[in-house]
Amino acid sequence: MSQLLDPHTRFARNPDLVAAEVDGETVMMSIDKGEYYGLNAVGSRIWELLESPNSINALCDQLIEEFDVDAEQCRTEVLTFAGELLEQGVIMPC
């Protein structure tokens, strides 16, 4: 699905998820689905950045400043990650 994502589309968190930080990582639960999701440090940072709607491009611009990653690798990995989150209903286009 990630190849179908437009890097300019803005995404936001699904407001129906309950999320908390545990030891520097984000843990989320979908009460409707009864599913848990865990995010590592970079995934947690993306979750923080999606507190307000953001595009893949905007996320990558910020992540490139904060992490040791080149633009192409960042864009590829964020598109893949966003595709997975979108499929799971963790984020949604807005």
Secondary structure, DSSP 8 states (H G I E B T S, - for coil): -GGG--TTSEEEE-TTEEEEEETTEEEEEETTTTEEEEE-HHHHHHHHHTTS-EEHHHHHHHHHHHSS--HHHHHHHHHHHHHHHHHHTSEEE-
